[in-house]
Amino acid sequence: MDRPEQCCSCSSHCENESEKNYPGDRRESEKIWQVYKTKEFRKISVGRALRAAYAIALFTLGLIGQKALQDSPLAIAEYLVFIPAYLLSGWTVLSTAGRNLIKGRIFDENFLMTIATLGAIAIGELPEAVGVMLFFQIGELFQNQAVSSSRRSIKALLEVRPDYANRKINDTVQTVSPETVNIGDIIIVKPGEKIPLDGEVIEGKSQIDTSPLTGESVPRTIKVGDPVFAGTLNLGGLLTIQVTKPFGESSIAQILHLVENAKAQKADTEKFITTFARYYTPIVVFVSLSIAIVPPLLIPGATLDQWIYRSLVVLVISCPCGLVISIPLGYFGGIGGAAKRGILIKGSKFLDALNSVTTVVFDKTGTLTHGVFKVTEVVTNNGLSESELLNIAASAEIHSNHPVAKSIREAAPNNLATVAIADYEEIAGHGIRARVSDTTVLAGNHRLLHRENIPHECMDLEGTVVHLAVDHLYAGYLVISDRVKEDAANSIQTLKKLGVQQVVMLTGDDRTVAKKVSEELAIDRYHAELLPEQKVAELEKLLKQTHHGGKTAFVGDGINDAPAIALADVGIAMGGLGSDAAIATADVVIMTDAPAKVAEAIQIARKTRQIIWQNIGFAVGIKILFILLGIFGLASMWAAVFADVGVALLAILNAMRILRPDAVA
């Protein structure tokens, strides 16, 4: 995530590292991962720790013998002890301030610390100058640890990236890079190995650990015909998988891409802090300068040394490090904490937007229901048998990827591989037209029958109904049932407890089915039998009705939901079984396909906002208090450094609370 202007000596390394891309390209990701796996990162921390240790030794020696050093015949004896300690503890700050000065970036934390400590040396306060740098350096070491800990969820995403694939060609198995495997290739995944690409199981049965993608700790049992996703772990038996997506489009690659782009979407609070830091620091410098110059000119008996010291104290206290680091880190923690729970948020802007959601709009099929259909009733017309009608319907639906079409094909009694299909056409929001063995077959909803002027009886049936017509004559219908997801009702209740004012369902399904699901889940309003463009129109009406800064979220999974997901204030896609179009368009992706995660995402957003405002209030309040104490001579430079470093550390540790598993409990 982008951070505002560099503000401390540790941020040079952290910023450079955070600004690198988390890639779709394997070579680049390996290069990034090496930053964490090599000794470079550890060397930086160890080097700082050693310098701090040497500085502490000299500093302690200087404090113990300070009186003797001051009384020494050598006037420079005190300097010979404290200046090396000063350089050891403050070299990083001094060198960073120098580099920034050359580049024209003057007003940052390094500049403030450098001016304050050099000023202290100039007025003879050597121990305090060293103490400021030393405790600041120690604070930076703790801060580095805090920042590193907050990145663990992102490092975990990089770690689950598969390193190889076992591609099967004829009777041989070759270990190859996942990028070289094509759609349709066969791969073997042994027990204990990561699944390297998205695919479908064609042989074997096992349990897989989906926690790297979904955050769910319970393993999932998979068998022949089940989809599997890259980055998950095979826990049990040997699996033979047919690849359905190239690596660049796999689940884990999409997650890496989401993480890569999350930092580009900055929240308004972050943008404000960036602007705030840009103007705050120079104001502080000029205020401190005024404190040093004006009182000695106006107040009788005021000495220049006394007010210079106070101005230096104000400089140290005023450093905005805790504020400008902890706020982006708070958002980073919120996004990382959500990712641990199987919720991928594409940027802090959308995390902020979730706080203001007052209307949640759900698609039905695959979102509130499982989208796993089964033919439960076959009614024929014009002398056809049930098996004949099923075969006709399955033949017409042979090229469709819709879950309803799949259920019809599974119910068909005969092998359809030899059926001749021609002139296949999907009519959006209506159904399918195709030539099946020299007959024209229509399969779809009642709107398709009306569109083609095919006479039929009016029926009020529960379930999804697929009507069939052969050569323009009504041939019967199939009733297909779907199940509501187990957590759907609880999800709606939780949303209402969180203050969501209305929950709406938009579906292209039959009105009777929509009414039944709506009543079962206690949904406030529903609109049924909608074409994709009608869904968008209904959503536009809801967006116009949202008042007082409230926002509308749309939750969907299908390719026909992508326009509505794009239009909503917050677009949420079910990422486990959702279409690529919906996932790419969404602002938030739920990897578990669980409606309850919508409420959890809002809870995480609210917890993150609470922590961020706690940090803002705490940091600003403490600094104002100590600035006033410093102006009136009631705070020393020791207190100043404790106030600055302490505020930064406490704010960062507070921001990291969102990463805890019980953060939104």
C-alpha positions in Angstrom: 0.0 0.0 0.0 1.2 3.5 -0.8 2.5 5.3 2.2 2.5 9.1 2.5 5.9 10.9 2.3 8.8 9.0 3.8 8.9 10.0 7.5 11.4 7.9 9.4 14.7 6.2 9.0 13.2 2.8 8.8 10.7 3.8 6.1 13.3 3.9 3.4 13.7 0.2 3.4 10.1 -0.5 4.1 8.8 1.8 1.5 11.0 0.5 -1.2 9.9 -3.0 -0.4 6.2 -2.2 -0.2 6.3 -0.3 -3.5 7.4 -3.4 -5.5 4.7 -5.1 -7.4 3.2 -8.4 -6.4 3.2 -9.8 -9.9 1.5 -12.1 -12.3 5.0 -12.7 -13.7 6.8 -15.6 -11.9 10.3 -14.2 -12.2 9.3 -11.0 -10.6 7.5 -12.7 -7.7 10.5 -14.9 -7.1 12.7 -11.8 -6.9 10.3 -10.2 -4.4 10.1 -13.4 -2.3 13.9 -13.6 -2.2 13.8 -10.3 -0.2 12.2 -12.2 2.6 14.1 -15.5 2.2 17.6 -14.1 1.8 19.8 -12.7 4.6 19.5 -9.1 3.3 16.5 -8.2 5.4 17.9 -9.8 8.5 21.3 -8.1 8.0 19.7 -4.7 8.1 18.0 -5.4 11.4 21.1 -7.1 12.9 23.3 -4.2 11.8 21.0 -1.6 13.4 20.9 -3.7 16.6 24.7 -3.9 16.8 25.0 -0.1 16.2 22.5 0.5 18.9 24.3 -1.8 21.3 27.7 0.0 20.7 25.9 3.3 21.1 24.3 2.2 24.4 27.7 1.2 25.7 29.3 4.5 24.9 26.2 6.4 26.1 26.2 4.6 29.4 29.9 5.2 29.8 29.4 8.9 29.1 26.6 9.2 31.6 28.5 7.4 34.3 31.6 9.6 33.8 29.9 12.8 32.6 31.0 14.8 35.6 34.6 13.6 35.2 34.5 14.3 31.5 33.2 17.9 32.0 35.9 18.6 34.6 38.6 17.0 32.4 41.6 19.2 31.4 40.7 18.2 27.8 37.7 20.3 26.8 36.9 17.9 24.1 36.8 14.7 26.3 33.0 14.8 26.6 32.7 15.1 22.8 35.1 12.2 22.2 32.6 9.9 24.1 29.2 11.3 23.1 29.8 12.2 19.5 30.7 8.6 18.4 27.6 7.4 20.3 25.6 10.1 18.5 26.9 9.0 15.1 26.4 5.3 15.8 22.8 5.7 16.9 21.8 8.5 14.5 23.7 7.6 11.3 20.7 6.3 9.5 18.7 9.4 10.3 21.5 11.8 9.4 22.3 10.0 6.1 18.6 9.8 5.1 18.1 13.5 5.9 21.2 14.4 3.8 20.0 12.3 0.8 16.5 13.8 1.0 18.0 17.3 1.2 19.9 16.7 -2.0 16.7 15.5 -3.7 14.8 18.6 -2.4 12.7 16.7 0.1 13.5 18.7 3.2 10.6 18.6 5.6 10.3 15.0 6.9 11.0 13.3 10.2 14.7 12.8 9.5 15.1 16.5 9.0 13.3 17.3 12.2 15.4 14.8 14.2 18.6 16.1 12.6 17.9 19.8 13.3 16.8 19.1 16.9 19.8 17.0 17.9 22.4 19.2 16.1 20.8 22.1 17.9 21.1 20.3 21.2 24.8 19.6 20.6 25.3 23.3 19.7 23.9 24.4 23.1 26.0 21.8 24.9 23.3 19.2 25.6 25.3 16.3 24.3 23.7 13.5 26.4 20.2 14.5 25.4 21.2 14.7 21.7 22.5 11.1 21.9 19.5 10.0 24.0 17.1 11.3 21.4 18.8 9.5 18.5 19.4 6.3 20.6 15.8 5.9 21.8 14.6 6.9 18.4 16.7 4.1 16.9 15.5 1.6 19.4 11.9 2.7 18.6 12.6 2.2 14.9 13.8 -1.4 15.6 10.6 -2.2 17.4 8.7 -0.4 14.6 10.4 -2.5 12.0 9.3 -5.6 13.8 5.7 -4.3 13.9 5.7 -3.5 10.2 7.2 -6.9 9.3 4.5 -8.7 11.3 1.8 -6.8 9.6 3.0 -8.2 6.2 2.7 -11.8 7.2 -0.7 -12.3 5.4 0.8 -10.9 2.1 4.0 -13.1 2.5 1.7 -16.1 3.1 0.0 -15.4 -0.3 3.4 -15.4 -2.0 4.4 -18.6 -0.1 1.4 -20.6 -1.4 2.4 -19.9 -5.0 3.0 -23.4 -6.5 6.6 -24.0 -7.7 6.0 -26.8 -10.1 3.5 -29.1 -11.8 3.6 -32.8 -12.6 2.4 -32.9 -16.2 1.4 -36.3 -17.5 2.1 -37.0 -21.2 1.2 -40.5 -22.3 2.7 -42.8 -19.6 5.4 -40.3 -18.4 5.2 -37.6 -15.8 7.4 -34.5 -16.1 8.1 -31.9 -13.5 7.6 -28.5 -15.2 6.9 -24.8 -14.4 3.1 -24.1 -14.0 3.4 -21.4 -16.6 4.2 -24.0 -19.3 1.0 -26.1 -18.7 -1.8 -25.5 -21.1 -5.6 -25.8 -20.9 -6.6 -29.4 -21.3 -3.2 -30.9 -20.1 -3.3 -33.6 -17.5 -1.4 -33.1 -14.2 -0.8 -35.4 -11.2 -0.9 -34.0 -7.7 0.5 -36.3 -5.0 -0.5 -36.2 -1.3 1.1 -33.3 0.4 1.7 -31.3 -2.8 0.1 -27.9 -3.7 -2.3 -27.9 -6.6 -0.5 -25.8 -9.2 -3.4 -24.8 -11.5 -7.1 -24.6 -11.6 -8.7 -27.7 -13.0 -11.2 -30.5 -12.7 -10.6 -33.9 -11.0 -10.8 -36.7 -13.5 -9.4 -39.5 -11.3 -9.0 -39.9 -7.6 -10.5 -38.8 -4.3 -9.0 -36.7 -1.6 -9.3 -33.9 1.0 -7.8 -30.5 0.2 -6.9 -27.6 2.5 -8.4 -24.5 1.0 -7.4 -22.2 3.8 -4.7 -20.3 1.7 -7.5 -19.1 -0.6 -10.6 -19.1 1.6 -9.4 -18.8 5.2 -11.5 -21.9 6.0 -9.7 -24.4 8.3 -11.9 -27.4 7.6 -10.6 -29.5 4.7 -12.9 -30.0 1.7 -13.6 -33.5 0.3 -13.3 -33.6 -3.5 -14.0 -36.4 -6.0 -14.2 -36.9 -9.8 -15.9 -34.0 -11.5 -15.2 -31.5 -8.7 -13.3 -28.2 -9.5 -10.0 -27.6 -7.7 -8.0 -24.3 -7.4 -4.3 -23.4 -7.6 -2.6 -22.8 -4.3 -4.7 -25.3 -2.3 -3.0 -28.3 -0.7 -3.8 -32.0 -1.4 -4.0 -33.7 2.0 -4.9 -37.3 1.0 -5.0 -39.4 -2.1 -3.4 -39.1 -5.5 -5.3 -36.8 -7.9 -5.4 -36.6 -11.6 -6.6 -33.2 -12.8 -7.4 -31.8 -16.2 -6.3 -28.1 -16.3 -9.1 -25.6 -17.1 -7.2 -22.4 -16.8 -3.7 -21.2 -17.6 -1.6 -20.3 -14.6 -1.9 -16.5 -15.3 -5.7 -16.8 -14.9 -5.7 -19.2 -11.9 -7.2 -18.4 -8.5 -3.8 -17.8 -6.8 -2.6 -15.6 -9.7 -5.8 -13.5 -9.4 -5.2 -13.1 -5.6 -1.6 -11.9 -6.2 -2.9 -9.5 -8.8 -5.5 -8.2 -6.3 -2.8 -7.7 -3.7 -0.6 -6.0 -6.2 -3.3 -3.4 -7.1 -4.8 -2.9 -3.7 -2.2 -0.3 -2.8 -3.3 1.9 -5.7 -6.8 2.4 -4.3 -6.2 4.8 -1.4 -8.9 5.8 1.1 -9.9 9.5 1.6 -8.3 9.3 5.1 -5.0 8.2 3.7 -5.1 11.0 1.1 -5.9 13.5 3.9 -2.9 12.3 5.9 -0.6 12.7 2.9 -1.8 16.3 2.4 -1.6 16.9 6.2 2.0 15.7 6.4 3.0 17.9 3.5 1.8 21.1 5.2 2.2 20.1 8.9 6.0 19.6 8.9 7.0 23.0 7.5 4.5 24.7 9.8 6.1 22.9 12.8 9.6 24.0 11.7 8.6 27.7 11.5 6.7 27.5 14.8 9.7 26.1 16.5 11.9 28.8 14.9 9.5 31.4 16.3 9.7 29.8 19.8 13.5 30.1 19.7 13.6 33.7 18.4 10.5 35.7 19.5 10.3 35.1 23.4 14.0 36.3 24.0 13.1 39.5 22.2 9.9 40.1 24.0 10.1 38.6 27.4 12.4 40.2 30.0 15.0 37.8 31.4 14.4 35.1 28.7 17.6 33.6 27.5 18.3 32.5 23.9 19.7 29.1 25.1 16.5 28.4 27.2 14.1 29.1 24.3 16.3 27.3 21.7 16.1 24.3 23.9 12.3 24.5 24.2 12.0 24.9 20.4 14.2 21.8 19.9 11.9 19.9 22.3 8.9 21.0 20.2 10.6 19.9 17.0 11.2 16.4 18.4 7.7 16.1 19.8 6.1 17.3 16.6 7.5 14.5 14.4 4.4 13.0 12.6 5.9 9.5 12.2 3.3 7.6 14.3 0.4 9.3 12.5 1.6 8.9 8.9 2.7 5.3 9.3 0.0 3.9 11.5 -2.9 5.0 9.3 -1.8 3.3 6.1 -0.7 0.4 8.2 -4.2 0.3 9.7 -5.7 -0.1 6.3 -3.0 -2.6 5.3 -3.9 -4.6 8.5 -7.6 -4.4 7.6 -7.0 -5.7 4.1 -4.6 -8.4 5.4 -7.0 -9.4 8.2 -9.8 -9.8 5.6 -7.6 -11.8 3.3 -6.9 -14.2 6.2 -10.7 -14.8 6.4 -11.1 -15.4 2.7 -12.3 -11.8 1.8 -10.1 -10.0 -0.7 -10.6 -6.2 -0.7 -9.0 -4.5 -3.6 -8.0 -1.3 -1.8 -8.5 0.9 1.3 -10.9 3.0 -0.7 -13.3 0.0 -0.8 -12.6 -0.9 2.8 -13.7 2.7 3.7 -16.8 2.4 1.5 -18.0 -0.8 3.3 -18.4 1.4 6.4 -21.2 3.4 4.7 -23.2 0.5 3.2 -26.9 1.0 4.0 -28.3 -1.2 1.2 -27.2 -4.6 0.2 -28.5 -6.1 -3.1 -28.1 -9.9 -3.7 -28.3 -11.9 -6.8 -30.0 -15.2 -6.1 -28.6 -18.2 -8.0 -25.0 -19.0 -6.8 -25.1 -16.2 -4.3 -27.9 -16.8 -1.8 -28.5 -20.3 -3.2 -26.0 -23.1 -3.9 -26.5 -22.9 -7.7 -26.4 -26.7 -7.6 -29.6 -27.7 -9.5 -31.4 -31.1 -9.8 -34.2 -32.0 -12.1 -37.1 -32.9 -9.8 -40.0 -33.1 -12.2 -40.5 -33.9 -15.9 -43.9 -33.0 -17.5 -44.3 -34.0 -21.2 -46.7 -32.8 -24.0 -47.5 -34.0 -27.5 -46.9 -37.7 -26.8 -43.2 -37.5 -25.8 -41.9 -39.7 -23.0 -39.9 -38.3 -20.1 -36.6 -39.7 -21.3 -37.2 -38.3 -24.8 -37.9 -34.8 -23.4 -34.9 -35.0 -21.2 -32.7 -36.0 -24.1 -34.0 -33.2 -26.3 -33.5 -30.7 -23.5 -30.0 -32.0 -22.7 -29.0 -31.9 -26.4 -30.1 -28.3 -26.7 -28.2 -27.3 -23.5 -25.0 -29.3 -24.5 -22.9 -26.1 -25.0 -24.2 -24.1 -22.1 -22.2 -23.5 -18.9 -25.2 -22.5 -16.8 -25.8 -24.6 -13.7 -29.3 -25.4 -14.9 -28.0 -26.7 -18.2 -25.5 -28.9 -16.3 -28.3 -30.4 -14.2 -30.4 -31.2 -17.2 -27.4 -33.0 -18.9 -26.8 -35.0 -15.8 -30.4 -36.1 -15.7 -30.5 -37.2 -19.4 -30.5 -41.0 -19.7 -28.5 -41.2 -23.0 -25.1 -40.3 -24.2 -25.3 -37.0 -26.1 -21.8 -37.2 -27.7 -23.2 -38.4 -31.1 -26.1 -35.8 -31.3 -25.7 -33.3 -34.1 -26.1 -29.7 -32.9 -26.2 -26.8 -35.2 -27.2 -23.1 -35.2 -26.7 -22.9 -31.4 -27.8 -19.5 -30.0 -28.1 -18.3 -26.4 -30.8 -15.6 -26.0 -29.9 -13.5 -22.9 -32.5 -13.7 -20.2 -34.7 -16.1 -22.2 -33.0 -19.4 -23.0 -31.5 -21.3 -25.9 -32.4 -22.0 -29.6 -30.6 -24.9 -31.4 -31.0 -27.3 -34.3 -31.0 -30.8 -32.8 -31.0 -33.6 -35.4 -32.8 -31.5 -38.0 -35.4 -30.2 -35.5 -35.5 -26.7 -34.0 -35.5 -26.9 -30.2 -36.3 -24.0 -27.8 -35.4 -24.3 -24.2 -35.9 -21.5 -21.7 -38.3 -19.6 -19.5 -41.9 -18.6 -20.2 -40.6 -15.3 -21.7 -39.0 -17.3 -24.5 -42.4 -18.9 -25.3 -44.1 -15.5 -25.4 -41.2 -14.1 -27.6 -41.7 -17.0 -30.1 -45.5 -16.9 -29.9 -45.7 -20.6 -28.8 -49.1 -21.4 -27.1 -48.8 -23.0 -23.7 -50.8 -23.3 -20.4 -50.2 -20.8 -17.7 -48.7 -22.6 -14.6 -47.7 -21.5 -11.1 -44.9 -23.8 -10.2 -42.3 -23.7 -7.4 -38.8 -24.1 -8.6 -36.9 -23.1 -11.8 -38.9 -24.2 -14.8 -37.4 -24.9 -18.2 -40.0 -25.0 -21.0 -39.3 -27.0 -24.2 -40.7 -26.5 -27.7 -39.9 -28.7 -30.7 -40.5 -27.2 -34.2 -42.6 -24.5 -32.7 -44.8 -26.9 -30.8 -44.9 -26.9 -27.0 -43.3 -30.2 -25.8 -43.4 -29.9 -22.0 -41.3 -28.6 -19.1 -38.7 -29.5 -16.5 -38.8 -28.4 -12.9 -35.3 -27.8 -11.4 -34.7 -27.2 -7.8 -32.0 -25.3 -6.0 -31.1 -25.1 -2.3 -30.7 -21.9 -0.2 -27.2 -21.7 1.3 -27.0 -22.7 5.0 -25.6 -19.3 6.2 -27.8 -17.1 4.0 -30.6 -16.5 6.5 -28.1 -15.7 9.3 -26.2 -13.4 6.9 -29.3 -11.3 6.3 -30.1 -11.1 10.0 -26.5 -10.0 10.8 -26.6 -7.3 8.1 -29.7 -5.9 9.7 -28.1 -5.9 13.1 -25.2 -4.0 11.7 -27.6 -1.3 10.6 -28.1 -2.1 6.9 -31.4 -0.5 6.2 -32.6 -2.7 3.4 -31.7 -6.0 1.8 -32.9 -6.5 -1.8 -32.8 -9.5 -4.1 -32.6 -9.2 -7.9 -32.9 -12.3 -10.0 -33.7 -13.5 -13.5 -35.5 -16.5 -12.0 -39.2 -17.2 -11.9 -41.3 -14.9 -9.7 -42.6 -17.8 -7.6 -39.2 -19.1 -6.8 -38.0 -15.6 -6.0 -40.9 -15.0 -3.6 -40.3 -18.3 -1.8 -36.6 -17.6 -1.3 -37.3 -14.0 -0.3 -39.8 -15.1 2.4 -37.5 -17.9 3.6 -34.6 -15.4 4.2 -36.7 -12.4 5.4 -35.4 -10.2 2.5 -37.1 -6.8 2.4 -37.7 -6.5 -1.3 -37.2 -8.7 -4.4 -37.5 -8.2 -8.2 -37.8 -11.3 -10.3 -37.6 -12.4 -14.0 -35.1 -9.6 -14.7 -32.9 -9.5 -17.8 -29.3 -8.4 -17.2 -30.0 -4.8 -18.3 -33.1 -4.8 -16.1 -31.0 -5.7 -13.1 -28.8 -2.7 -13.8 -31.9 -0.5 -14.1 -33.3 -1.7 -10.8 -29.9 -1.1 -9.2 -29.8 2.4 -10.6 -33.1 3.2 -8.9 -31.7 1.9 -5.6 -28.6 4.0 -5.9 -30.7 7.1 -6.4 -32.8 6.2 -3.3 -29.7 6.0 -1.1 -29.4 9.2 1.0 -27.2 10.8 3.6 -23.9 9.4 2.4 -25.1 5.8 2.4 -23.7 3.4 -0.1 -25.2 0.4 -2.0 -23.4 -2.9 -2.3 -24.3 -5.5 -5.0 -23.4 -9.2 -4.4 -23.3 -11.5 -7.4 -21.4 -14.4 -9.0 -22.3 -14.7 -12.7 -21.1 -13.1 -15.8 -24.5 -11.4 -16.2 -23.9 -9.8 -12.7 -20.7 -8.0 -13.9 -22.5 -4.8 -15.1 -24.4 -4.5 -11.8 -21.2 -5.2 -9.8 -19.4 -2.5 -11.7 -22.3 0.0 -11.2 -22.7 -0.5 -7.4 -20.8 1.7 -4.9 -19.3 -1.5 -3.6 -19.3 -4.5 -6.0 -18.9 -7.9 -4.2 -18.2 -11.1 -6.2 -18.4 -14.7 -5.0 -14.9 -15.8 -6.0 -15.0 -19.5 -5.4 -17.4 -20.4 -8.2 -18.0 -17.0 -9.6 -17.2 -16.0 -13.2 -14.0 -14.3 -14.1 -15.9 -11.3 -15.3 -17.6 -10.8 -12.0 -14.3 -11.3 -10.0 -12.4 -8.9 -12.3 -15.1 -6.2 -12.0 -15.7 -6.5 -8.2 -14.2 -4.3 -5.5 -14.4 -7.2 -3.0 -14.1 -10.9 -3.7 -15.4 -13.6 -1.3 -13.4 -16.7 -1.8 -15.7 -19.0 0.2 -18.9 -18.2 -1.7 -20.5 -17.7 1.8 -23.1 -14.9 2.1 -22.1 -14.5 5.8 -18.8 -13.1 4.6 -20.6 -9.9 3.3 -21.5 -9.0 6.9 -18.0 -10.0 8.1 -16.4 -7.7 5.5 -18.5 -4.8 6.9 -17.5 -5.7 10.4 -13.8 -5.7 9.4 -14.2 -2.4 7.7 -15.8 -0.9 10.8 -13.2 -2.3 13.2 -10.4 -0.9 10.9 -12.0 2.6 10.9 -12.4 2.4 14.7 -8.7 1.6 15.1 -7.6 4.3 12.6 -9.6 7.0 14.4 -8.2 5.8 17.7 -4.7 6.3 16.3 -5.5 9.7 14.9 -7.1 10.9 18.2 -4.3 9.4 20.3 -1.4 10.7 18.2 -2.8 14.2 17.8 -3.9 14.5 21.5 -0.5 13.3 22.9 1.4 15.6 20.6 -0.6 18.7 21.4 -0.2 18.0 25.1 3.5 17.6 24.9 4.0 20.6 22.5 2.2 22.8 25.1 4.4 21.3 27.9 7.5 21.9 25.8 6.6 25.5 25.1 6.2 26.2 28.8 9.4 24.4 29.6 7.7 21.5 31.4 8.9 18.8 29.0 12.5 17.9 28.4 13.9 16.4 25.2 13.9 13.0 27.0 10.1 13.3 27.4 9.9 14.5 23.8 11.5 11.4 22.3 9.5 9.1 24.6 6.3 10.9 23.4 7.3 10.6 19.7 8.6 7.0 19.7 6.0 5.8 22.2 3.1 7.3 20.2 4.4 5.7 17.0 4.8 2.2 18.6 1.5 2.2 20.4 -0.3 3.4 17.2 1.3 0.7 15.1 0.6 -2.1 17.7 -3.0 -0.8 17.8 -3.3 -1.0 14.0 -2.0 -4.6 14.1 -5.0 -5.7 16.3 -7.1 -6.1 13.2 -4.9 -9.1 12.1 -6.0 -11.1 15.1 -8.5 -14.0 14.4 -10.9 -12.6 17.1 -10.6 -9.0 15.8 -14.3 -8.8 14.7 -15.7 -11.3 17.2 
